[in-house]
Amino acid sequence: MNLTSSSEEQESTYRDILAVQRTQLANERTLLAYVRTALAMAGGGAALIHFFDSSLLLASGWILIVVSLLMLIVGIARFRFVMQQLRR
């Protein structure tokens, strides 16, 4: 009986370790999605600024760049928060 409960505890420990690792990988994928989206928005904003002379499109381009920077900051903050929670 002792051998069975010991192996069950060990299996449970492995399961917990793997669950934390899966969550860390998911967190990294989410950060990469934030970065990818921020880069796409910044690229779109830069294209609007570079190729168009309309004041509305120039303003839209700058807004996209600022929003992309904010999105990047939010993504990094979220990543760090989740990693801190996982370390507890």
Secondary structure, 3 states (H helix, E strand, C coil): CHHHHHHHHHHHHHHHHHHHHHHHHHHHHHHHHHHHHHHHHHHHHHHHHHHCCCHHHHHHHHHHHHHHHHHHHHHHHHHHHHHHHHHC
